[in-house]
Amino acid sequence: MTRVLVLNGPNLGRLGVREPEVYGSATHADLVDAVARWAADLGLDVDVRQTDDEAVLIGWLHEAVDAAAHVALNPAAFTHYSYALRDAAAQVTHAGLVLVEVHLSNPYAREAFRHVSVIGPVATGTVAGFGLESYRLALEAIAARR
């Protein structure tokens, strides 16, 4: 079974509470449940994780490379400036694995500083703006490319 790490960056543990007009009313637990259902339907073995710590997120990307696991990554605020995260993400794709950058909202419809992603150029692809459905679309892309 194809292994996928679904990695979520800072503040995503606050889903349902933080700016529901932007991120929706679903909680992180709702996200975990939805991802598990979608992954089961696609024959994927998923592990959903969230951290507010950049170093932990980088470590998980290293783990993905070592375990040959594909990645759906919502880097959250790290999207826009973390070159360390970008370099770790690049290792995933350079290892021949799929890495999909995921966003609940559409960064291009928001503040100008959110229009730049340092992750996008090293990702296999990006899905943004569809709320929780962004994760389903990312999983479908991974399942199609495995």
DRENDOVEX-257290 format. One record per residue (C-alpha): residue number from 1; x, z, y; residue in one letter. Coordinates in pm, whole numbers. Each point is the difference from the previous one (the first is absolute). Layout:
REM DRENDOVEX-257290
@voro:NUM&c1:X&c3:Z&c2:Y&lumvex:a
...
This chain:
REM DRENDOVEX-257290
@voro:1&c1:0&c3:0&c2:0&lumvex:m
@voro:2&c1:130&c3:-91&c2:346&lumvex:t
@voro:3&c1:103&c3:305&c2:201&lumvex:r
@voro:4&c1:-78&c3:19&c2:372&lumvex:v
@voro:5&c1:92&c3:268&c2:249&lumvex:l
@voro:6&c1:-253&c3:25&c2:285&lumvex:v
@voro:7&c1:196&c3:173&c2:272&lumvex:l
@voro:8&c1:-150&c3:138&c2:319&lumvex:n
@voro:9&c1:194&c3:117&c2:303&lumvex:g
@voro:10&c1:-60&c3:250&c2:278&lumvex:p
@voro:11&c1:-345&c3:124&c2:98&lumvex:n
@voro:12&c1:-178&c3:-183&c2:-283&lumvex:l
@voro:13&c1:-69&c3:336&c2:-162&lumvex:g
@voro:14&c1:-228&c3:56&c2:301&lumvex:r
@voro:15&c1:-231&c3:-291&c2:-81&lumvex:l
@voro:16&c1:-361&c3:82&c2:71&lumvex:g
@voro:17&c1:100&c3:241&c2:277&lumvex:v
@voro:18&c1:249&c3:-197&c2:208&lumvex:r
@voro:19&c1:-157&c3:-263&c2:228&lumvex:e
@voro:20&c1:-287&c3:-100&c2:-232&lumvex:p
@voro:21&c1:-96&c3:-271&c2:249&lumvex:e
@voro:22&c1:331&c3:-170&c2:-83&lumvex:v
@voro:23&c1:73&c3:107&c2:-358&lumvex:y
@voro:24&c1:-351&c3:59&c2:-136&lumvex:g
@voro:25&c1:-167&c3:306&c2:-145&lumvex:s
@voro:26&c1:143&c3:-21&c2:-353&lumvex:a
@voro:27&c1:244&c3:277&c2:-88&lumvex:t
@voro:28&c1:336&c3:-35&c2:-172&lumvex:h
@voro:29&c1:-169&c3:129&c2:-318&lumvex:a
@voro:30&c1:-255&c3:-283&c2:35&lumvex:d
@voro:31&c1:289&c3:-245&c2:33&lumvex:l
@voro:32&c1:167&c3:138&c2:-315&lumvex:v
@voro:33&c1:-326&c3:-29&c2:-196&lumvex:d
@voro:34&c1:-67&c3:-356&c2:122&lumvex:a
@voro:35&c1:354&c3:-115&c2:-77&lumvex:v
@voro:36&c1:-22&c3:149&c2:-351&lumvex:a
@voro:37&c1:-326&c3:-190&c2:-68&lumvex:r
@voro:38&c1:132&c3:-330&c2:137&lumvex:w
@voro:39&c1:327&c3:35&c2:-190&lumvex:a
@voro:40&c1:-180&c3:71&c2:-327&lumvex:a
@voro:41&c1:-212&c3:-313&c2:49&lumvex:d
@voro:42&c1:318&c3:-202&c2:56&lumvex:l
@voro:43&c1:194&c3:151&c2:-291&lumvex:g
@voro:44&c1:250&c3:173&c2:228&lumvex:l
@voro:45&c1:154&c3:344&c2:-45&lumvex:d
@voro:46&c1:1&c3:155&c2:348&lumvex:v
@voro:47&c1:149&c3:308&c2:154&lumvex:d
@voro:48&c1:-134&c3:75&c2:350&lumvex:v
@voro:49&c1:218&c3:216&c2:225&lumvex:r
@voro:50&c1:3&c3:112&c2:363&lumvex:q
@voro:51&c1:270&c3:163&c2:209&lumvex:t
@voro:52&c1:70&c3:68&c2:365&lumvex:d
@voro:53&c1:374&c3:2&c2:-78&lumvex:d
@voro:54&c1:197&c3:-320&c2:49&lumvex:e
@voro:55&c1:274&c3:105&c2:-243&lumvex:a
@voro:56&c1:-253&c3:64&c2:-277&lumvex:v
@voro:57&c1:-156&c3:-344&c2:54&lumvex:l
@voro:58&c1:344&c3:-162&c2:-20&lumvex:i
@voro:59&c1:70&c3:189&c2:-322&lumvex:g
@voro:60&c1:-324&c3:-128&c2:-149&lumvex:w
@voro:61&c1:99&c3:-359&c2:83&lumvex:l
@voro:62&c1:333&c3:57&c2:-176&lumvex:h
@voro:63&c1:-196&c3:138&c2:-296&lumvex:e
@voro:64&c1:-214&c3:-317&c2:-5&lumvex:a
@voro:65&c1:312&c3:-215&c2:-29&lumvex:v
@voro:66&c1:149&c3:217&c2:-274&lumvex:d
@voro:67&c1:-330&c3:5&c2:-195&lumvex:a
@voro:68&c1:-82&c3:-369&c2:63&lumvex:a
@voro:69&c1:-328&c3:97&c2:164&lumvex:a
@voro:70&c1:-178&c3:-219&c2:253&lumvex:h
@voro:71&c1:-100&c3:163&c2:329&lumvex:v
@voro:72&c1:-296&c3:7&c2:236&lumvex:a
@voro:73&c1:143&c3:170&c2:309&lumvex:l
@voro:74&c1:-185&c3:130&c2:301&lumvex:n
@voro:75&c1:295&c3:105&c2:214&lumvex:p
@voro:76&c1:-231&c3:118&c2:281&lumvex:a
@voro:77&c1:197&c3:76&c2:318&lumvex:a
@voro:78&c1:330&c3:-70&c2:-180&lumvex:f
@voro:79&c1:-111&c3:-366&c2:-3&lumvex:t
@voro:80&c1:118&c3:-50&c2:354&lumvex:h
@voro:81&c1:345&c3:155&c2:11&lumvex:y
@voro:82&c1:139&c3:130&c2:-329&lumvex:s
@voro:83&c1:292&c3:-221&c2:-89&lumvex:y
@voro:84&c1:90&c3:242&c2:-281&lumvex:a
@voro:85&c1:-345&c3:-58&c2:-154&lumvex:l
@voro:86&c1:39&c3:-374&c2:58&lumvex:r
@voro:87&c1:331&c3:-1&c2:-188&lumvex:d
@voro:88&c1:-154&c3:192&c2:-292&lumvex:a
@voro:89&c1:-300&c3:-239&c2:-6&lumvex:a
@voro:90&c1:239&c3:-295&c2:-8&lumvex:a
@voro:91&c1:156&c3:139&c2:-317&lumvex:q
@voro:92&c1:-341&c3:-22&c2:-169&lumvex:v
@voro:93&c1:-46&c3:-370&c2:72&lumvex:t
@voro:94&c1:366&c3:-79&c2:-67&lumvex:h
@voro:95&c1:-51&c3:151&c2:-346&lumvex:a
@voro:96&c1:-265&c3:-265&c2:-62&lumvex:g
@voro:97&c1:-290&c3:241&c2:39&lumvex:l
@voro:98&c1:-309&c3:-46&c2:215&lumvex:v
@voro:99&c1:-32&c3:213&c2:313&lumvex:l
@voro:100&c1:-322&c3:-32&c2:200&lumvex:v
@voro:101&c1:-10&c3:158&c2:344&lumvex:e
@voro:102&c1:-346&c3:154&c2:46&lumvex:v
@voro:103&c1:-185&c3:118&c2:311&lumvex:h
@voro:104&c1:-352&c3:133&c2:35&lumvex:l
@voro:105&c1:-35&c3:-129&c2:355&lumvex:s
@voro:106&c1:123&c3:-326&c2:149&lumvex:n
@voro:107&c1:319&c3:86&c2:191&lumvex:p
@voro:108&c1:-34&c3:-317&c2:210&lumvex:y
@voro:109&c1:-337&c3:116&c2:134&lumvex:a
@voro:110&c1:151&c3:327&c2:122&lumvex:r
@voro:111&c1:269&c3:118&c2:242&lumvex:e
@voro:112&c1:287&c3:-241&c2:66&lumvex:a
@voro:113&c1:261&c3:228&c2:-163&lumvex:f
@voro:114&c1:-188&c3:-40&c2:-329&lumvex:r
@voro:115&c1:42&c3:-380&c2:4&lumvex:h
@voro:116&c1:355&c3:19&c2:-139&lumvex:v
@voro:117&c1:66&c3:78&c2:-365&lumvex:s
@voro:118&c1:352&c3:46&c2:-128&lumvex:v
@voro:119&c1:-145&c3:8&c2:-354&lumvex:i
@voro:120&c1:-193&c3:-329&c2:10&lumvex:g
@voro:121&c1:306&c3:-227&c2:-3&lumvex:p
@voro:122&c1:125&c3:150&c2:-329&lumvex:v
@voro:123&c1:-343&c3:42&c2:-166&lumvex:a
@voro:124&c1:-145&c3:-249&c2:-243&lumvex:t
@voro:125&c1:-313&c3:1&c2:218&lumvex:g
@voro:126&c1:-215&c3:208&c2:232&lumvex:t
@voro:127&c1:-367&c3:99&c2:-18&lumvex:v
@voro:128&c1:-148&c3:164&c2:309&lumvex:a
@voro:129&c1:-326&c3:71&c2:172&lumvex:g
@voro:130&c1:-240&c3:41&c2:-293&lumvex:f
@voro:131&c1:-11&c3:380&c2:-23&lumvex:g
@voro:132&c1:27&c3:129&c2:-356&lumvex:l
@voro:133&c1:-61&c3:-356&c2:-123&lumvex:e
@voro:134&c1:352&c3:-82&c2:122&lumvex:s
@voro:135&c1:127&c3:196&c2:-300&lumvex:y
@voro:136&c1:-226&c3:-190&c2:-242&lumvex:r
@voro:137&c1:126&c3:-330&c2:140&lumvex:l
@voro:138&c1:361&c3:121&c2:-33&lumvex:a
@voro:139&c1:-57&c3:98&c2:-363&lumvex:l
@voro:140&c1:-160&c3:-336&c2:-73&lumvex:e
@voro:141&c1:302&c3:-175&c2:151&lumvex:a
@voro:142&c1:235&c3:207&c2:-215&lumvex:i
@voro:143&c1:-205&c3:-66&c2:-314&lumvex:a
@voro:144&c1:3&c3:-373&c2:72&lumvex:a
@voro:145&c1:379&c3:-12&c2:43&lumvex:r
@voro:146&c1:119&c3:227&c2:-281&lumvex:r
